[in-house]
Amino acid sequence: MALSLQTQTQLTKSKDDPNKGYILWALQIFILHKNPKFKSTQSIPQFLLSHPSNKTTNSSFMATTSVVPANRRRAALQPEDADFETTEGVKAIGSFEEMGIKDDLLRGIYQYGFEKPSAIQQRAVTPIIQGRDVIAQAQSGTGKSSMIALTVCQIVDTSVREVQALIVSPTRELASQTEKVILAIGDFINIQAHACVGGKSVGEDIRKLEYGVHVVSGTPGRVCDMIKRRTLRTRAIKLLVLDESDEMLSRGFKDQIYDVYRYLPPDLQVVLISATLPHEILEITNKFMTDPVRILVKRDELTLEGIKQFFVAVEREEWKFDTLCDLYDTLTITQAVIFCNTKRKVDWLTEKMRNNNFTVSSMHGDMPQKERDAIMAEFRAGTTRVLITTDVWARGLDVQQVSLVINYDLPNNRELYIHRIGRSGRFGRKGVAINFVKSDDIKILRDIEQYYSTQIDEMPMNVADLI
């Protein structure tokens, strides 16, 4: 596989994003790992081996992954300006029965409350259970997480008490939720799943894994730790799912994902699922996946049907609090999530609301895991109705009763916007998103509108009637 001078330049520096070079570099290593032509480090171009962030890992990586089966097919390289669309021939299957799902698994699906598959499930479930690599993109709230659970339960052989599917998620809460959905949907097939996440007892992870489970759902750091301890054995793993894959392959998790991936079998099935898939991620994943089925929605289709989006203009930062207090009675009609950009702001706003006799709960990444679990349990049960949080809660977490999202701060990047407001209006229910906008935020708001081809109107007086 020849690497052009242009590609080398892209891998070593980027004018647009200083982190892009590393991401492209790491994923090019994945490409080489999948390519049977490369048998040793002598075959690897030197500029890849000498990346400044790679001081100790490459030799051990190549030693453990030097031989790739000859029958491992590589996808055709796409030109840089390729348009990524749903693969031709992908069919929408309108019922779970037509997908060929096991009878006992069907019982679990219906017991969980599903009647018919969502749009993304109609298109993605069949190719996944047929063993194809899949890139699946759909807006938040359309059933991506339950699709993971369904396909994993179908693929796993429960008579073999070894880990056969590994699901990696960007947050502890999302990984734990995935485990719960798998156990619920797989209730009648006796599937064993375990969440390996930071903040919980390593001893408990070791005990569960040694007892034997079929599926591990975890965060990158803890999963990698369990693999290196040889407690999480990878020899039987046939499916890797990267949930919220845009986040997983971004600068926050690139090192851990690289570490996990190098321990997995070479004939691995890979599934990437996310609400957003930036073009550079799609381009590079198309190179290291095996002839992937692409199930994608275009950016202008990411409108989040059924969610009404509004803004409230505030001249000063301190006026946001007064506006929130005025809206409190509206928030508690149902359940609401309030997003702030920093942990400090979450703590400050929570304390200020409570000092003014408003009942709220809060959660962010600095809290102990037990406390975060307890807060999530109370919010799911409806014991608390207003949750103030950072973007740790933005990705994939499903609380059915949430109908209102408030962006106290507009998100730091436009991809996060769709994850945040997707917390409301789950599975077609009505939802409302309200954005607090200062004068210097107007440009950001208009950029979000343009990016998603949507319209965000000024909040009407009767907003409570819309929830």
ABEGO torsion letter per residue (X at the ends): XBBBAAAAAAAABBAABAAAAAAAAAAAAAAAAABAABABAAABBAAAAABAABAAAAAAAAAAAABBBAABBBBBBBBAABBBBBBBGBBBBABAAAAGBBAAAAAAAAAAGBABBBAAAAAAAAAAAAGBBBBBBBBBGAGAAAAAAAAAAAABBAABBBBABBBBBABAAAAAAAAAAAAAAAAAAGBBBBBBBBGBBAAAAAAAAAAEBABBBBBAAAAAAAAAAGABBAAABABBBBBGAAAAABAAAAAAAAAAAAABBAABBBBBBBABBBAAAAAAAAAABBGBBBBBBBAAABAGBGBBBBBBBBABAAAAAAAAAAAAAAAAABBBBBBBABAAAAAAAAAAAAAAGBBBBBBBAABBAAAAAAAAAAAAAGABABBBBBAAAABGBBBAABABBBBABBBABAAAAAAAAAABGBGGBBBBBBBBBBAAAAAAAAAAAAAAGBBBBBBBAAAAAAX
